[in-house]
Amino acid sequence: MRAKETADRIRSMEIRGAAEIARQAALALKDEALAYQGKDAAGLFHALDEARQTLVASRPTAISLWNGVQFVMKGNDRETDLDLLRTITVRRADEFVKRSKEALDIIARIGANRIPDGAKVLTHCNSKAAIGCLIAAHRQGKNIQVFATESRPWRQGILTVNDLAKAGVPTTLIIDSAVRHIMKDLDAVFVGADTIASNGAVINKIGTSQVALAADESRVPFYVCAETFKFSPKTMFGELVKIEERGSSEIVKPGEIPDSVKIFNPVFDATPPEYIDSIITELGVVPPYAAYEIIVKEFGQEYIFTE
């Protein structure tokens, strides 16, 4: 699937989830490289760079997408042989997809160890990393119960409860506003992340920060499950994470409210590091304040400064 179609599907939410967005963007660059009909490496690099910009523009808040395409493109501008550039692009795209899927398996094993037998656990939205931890704990024979938020307006919680039910995990779907009501009866919260800033703040589905506040109030451990490609090198140099807003049609039907009433529909919010117990990555369990070290270790200075 080429870059424009992939970008359109990301924008329309046909492709959703930070990790899946990143994987599909990497594969779109692979397809662009394979489809290129020109005769020189410079032309292919230009085509790939245009595709990169198209993909990044489809979801500007998703650092996973940015990191994914940067991983595929890194160093490509120095390659002068067309066939080698095509081969490198294909190989790096496949490598990114492979590593991202392996990361989920590792996170699931590590996260499951943080869930005690008999635990009642809450999850928010539809994080494959968080869901993987819950399913892995269930497969270890632990008698757990999961509560999943509906996660309006797109109701990603429906996807979550279907994933958990298919795996045989006892699951209850709750409305978003019931989180504080049930928090006192819970043992842990497991959520995913869209972006993790260098100061340890987590950008995730709208409502995550409210879940974290309720968990903090009830002294319930709050865990974030995230692959390292969701850590943002760009935030190390002062760039703020842009919170995407979507259209009013996701909230109300035409004519349902007066035109004079405004609609505010942010997709994400920021959870401060002080409300996060740990971030579970494929490198292990780290405190949120270790985000800076993760970024430097994984990406390096050359990558961090890439636009």
C-alpha positions in Angstrom: 0.0 0.0 0.0 1.5 3.3 -1.1 2.1 6.4 1.1 -0.9 8.4 0.1 -3.4 5.6 0.6 -1.8 4.7 3.9 -1.9 8.4 5.0 -5.6 8.6 4.1 -6.4 5.5 6.0 -4.5 6.7 9.1 -6.3 10.1 8.9 -9.7 8.4 8.6 -8.9 6.0 11.6 -9.1 2.9 9.4 -5.5 2.3 10.6 -5.4 3.1 14.3 -3.1 2.5 17.3 0.3 4.1 17.6 2.3 0.9 16.9 0.2 -0.2 13.9 0.4 3.3 12.4 4.2 3.2 12.7 4.3 -0.3 11.1 2.1 0.6 8.2 4.0 3.8 7.6 7.3 1.9 7.4 5.7 -0.6 5.0 4.4 2.2 2.9 7.9 3.5 2.4 8.9 -0.1 1.4 6.1 -0.2 -1.2 7.2 3.2 -2.5 10.8 1.9 -3.0 9.6 -1.2 -4.8 7.2 0.8 -7.0 9.8 3.4 -8.1 10.3 3.4 -11.8 13.1 6.0 -12.1 16.7 5.4 -13.0 18.7 7.1 -10.2 19.1 7.0 -6.4 18.5 10.7 -6.0 15.1 10.4 -7.6 14.2 7.5 -5.3 15.3 9.4 -2.3 13.2 12.4 -3.3 10.2 10.1 -3.8 10.7 8.5 -0.4 11.2 11.9 1.3 7.9 13.2 -0.2 6.2 10.0 1.0 7.7 10.5 4.5 6.3 14.0 4.7 2.8 12.8 3.5 2.8 10.0 6.2 4.0 12.2 9.0 1.4 14.9 8.2 -1.4 12.3 8.5 -0.9 12.1 12.3 1.5 14.8 13.6 1.1 13.8 17.2 2.1 10.2 16.7 5.9 10.1 17.5 5.8 6.3 16.7 5.0 7.1 13.1 7.8 9.7 13.0 10.2 7.3 14.6 9.2 4.5 12.2 9.7 6.5 9.0 13.0 8.0 10.4 14.2 4.5 11.1 13.6 3.5 7.5 15.0 6.7 6.1 18.1 7.2 8.3 21.2 7.6 6.2 19.4 7.1 2.9 20.5 10.5 1.6 24.1 9.3 1.4 23.4 6.3 -0.8 24.1 6.8 -4.5 23.4 3.3 -5.9 19.7 2.9 -6.8 19.5 -0.8 -6.3 21.3 -0.6 -3.0 19.1 2.2 -1.8 16.0 0.2 -2.7 17.3 -2.9 -0.9 18.3 -0.9 2.2 14.8 0.7 2.4 13.0 -2.6 2.1 15.3 -4.2 4.6 15.0 -1.4 7.2 11.2 -1.3 6.8 11.0 -5.1 7.5 13.4 -4.8 10.4 11.3 -2.1 12.0 8.1 -4.2 11.7 9.9 -7.2 13.1 11.4 -5.3 16.0 8.1 -3.6 16.9 6.2 -6.9 17.1 9.0 -8.6 19.1 8.8 -5.6 21.5 5.1 -6.3 22.2 5.9 -9.9 23.2 8.6 -8.8 25.5 6.5 -6.1 27.1 3.7 -8.7 27.6 5.9 -11.0 29.5 7.4 -8.3 31.7 4.1 -6.6 32.4 2.4 -9.9 33.3 4.9 -10.3 36.2 3.5 -7.0 37.6 0.0 -8.4 37.9 -0.7 -10.5 41.0 -3.0 -13.4 41.1 -6.6 -12.3 41.8 -6.0 -8.8 40.6 -8.6 -6.5 39.3 -7.1 -4.3 36.6 -8.3 -1.3 34.6 -7.3 -0.5 31.0 -8.2 2.5 28.9 -8.6 2.8 25.1 -7.1 0.0 23.0 -3.4 -0.5 23.6 -2.0 -3.7 22.2 0.9 -3.5 24.6 -1.3 -3.2 27.7 -3.7 -5.9 26.4 -0.8 -8.2 25.8 0.2 -7.9 29.5 -3.3 -8.7 30.6 -3.6 -11.7 28.3 -0.1 -13.0 29.3 -1.1 -12.8 33.0 -4.2 -14.8 32.3 -2.2 -17.4 30.4 0.1 -17.7 33.4 -3.0 -19.0 35.2 -3.6 -15.9 37.2 -7.2 -15.3 38.2 -7.6 -11.7 37.0 -10.5 -9.5 36.2 -10.2 -6.6 33.7 -12.3 -3.5 33.5 -12.1 -1.6 30.2 -13.3 1.9 29.6 -15.6 2.6 26.6 -13.2 5.3 25.5 -15.4 7.7 23.6 -15.9 9.1 21.1 -14.5 6.3 18.9 -15.3 3.7 21.6 -12.0 1.8 21.2 -12.9 0.0 24.4 -15.2 -2.2 22.3 -12.1 -3.5 20.5 -10.4 -4.0 23.8 -13.1 -6.1 25.4 -13.4 -8.2 22.2 -9.7 -8.9 22.3 -9.8 -9.8 25.9 -12.9 -11.9 25.6 -11.4 -13.9 22.7 -8.5 -14.7 24.9 -10.8 -15.9 27.7 -10.0 -13.0 30.1 -13.0 -12.1 32.4 -13.8 -8.6 31.3 -16.3 -5.8 32.2 -16.9 -2.8 29.9 -17.5 0.4 31.8 -18.5 3.9 30.8 -15.7 6.4 31.0 -17.2 8.4 33.8 -17.3 5.4 36.1 -13.5 5.2 36.5 -13.3 7.0 39.8 -16.3 5.1 41.1 -14.7 1.7 40.7 -11.0 2.7 41.2 -11.1 2.0 45.0 -11.8 -1.7 44.2 -8.9 -2.1 41.7 -5.3 -3.3 42.1 -3.6 -1.8 39.1 -4.1 0.3 35.9 -2.4 -0.7 32.6 -2.5 1.8 29.7 -0.6 2.3 26.5 1.1 5.5 25.2 1.0 7.4 22.0 4.1 9.5 22.9 6.5 9.7 25.8 8.2 13.0 26.3 11.8 13.4 27.6 10.6 14.5 31.0 8.5 11.3 31.4 5.1 12.8 30.6 2.9 10.4 28.7 0.6 11.5 25.8 -2.2 9.0 25.4 -5.9 8.7 24.5 -8.0 11.5 26.0 -9.1 10.6 29.5 -5.8 8.9 30.5 -4.8 11.7 32.8 -8.1 11.5 34.6 -7.6 7.8 35.1 -4.1 8.5 36.5 -5.5 11.1 38.9 -8.1 8.7 40.1 -5.5 5.9 40.5 -3.2 8.3 42.5 -6.1 9.2 44.8 -6.8 5.6 45.5 -3.1 4.5 45.7 -3.5 2.2 42.8 -0.3 1.5 40.7 -0.5 3.1 37.3 1.6 1.4 34.6 2.3 2.6 31.1 3.2 -0.1 28.5 5.1 1.3 25.6 7.7 0.3 23.0 10.8 2.5 22.9 9.9 3.9 19.5 7.1 5.8 21.3 9.7 7.9 23.2 10.1 11.3 21.5 13.6 12.6 20.7 12.1 15.8 19.5 11.0 16.8 23.0 14.6 16.9 24.2 15.1 20.2 22.5 12.0 22.0 23.6 9.5 20.9 21.0 6.0 20.5 22.6 3.8 17.6 21.7 0.9 18.8 19.6 -2.4 17.6 20.9 -4.5 16.7 17.8 -8.2 17.8 17.6 -10.8 16.1 15.5 -14.1 17.2 14.0 -17.4 17.9 15.8 -19.1 15.1 13.8 -17.5 12.6 16.1 -19.4 14.2 19.0 -22.8 15.4 17.8 -25.1 14.8 14.8 -25.9 17.7 12.4 -28.7 19.8 13.8 -28.5 18.2 17.3 -27.2 21.4 18.9 -27.3 25.1 17.9 -24.5 26.3 15.6 -23.5 28.8 18.2 -22.2 26.0 20.5 -18.6 25.1 20.0 -17.2 21.6 20.2 -13.8 20.7 21.7 -12.7 17.2 20.7 -9.0 16.6 21.6 -7.7 13.1 20.8 -5.0 13.0 23.5 -4.0 14.4 26.9 -0.8 14.5 28.9 -0.3 12.6 32.1 2.5 14.1 34.3 5.3 11.7 35.3 4.5 12.0 39.0 1.3 10.1 38.4 3.1 7.2 36.7 4.5 4.4 38.7 6.5 2.7 35.9 6.9 2.5 32.2 7.1 -1.1 30.9 9.2 -1.3 27.8 11.0 -4.1 25.9 14.2 -2.9 27.7 12.6 -3.5 31.1 10.6 -1.6 33.7 11.8 2.0 34.0 10.7 5.0 36.0 9.2 7.8 33.9 12.1 10.1 34.7 14.4 7.7 32.9 12.8 8.7 29.6 15.8 11.0 28.7 18.2 8.1 29.1 16.1 5.8 27.0 15.9 8.4 24.2 19.7 8.9 24.1 20.5 5.2 24.3 18.0 4.2 21.6 18.3 7.0 19.1 21.7 8.8 19.6 22.4 12.4 18.9 22.5 12.2 15.1 19.0 10.7 15.0 17.6 13.2 17.6 18.6 16.2 15.5 16.9 14.8 12.4 14.0 17.0 11.2 
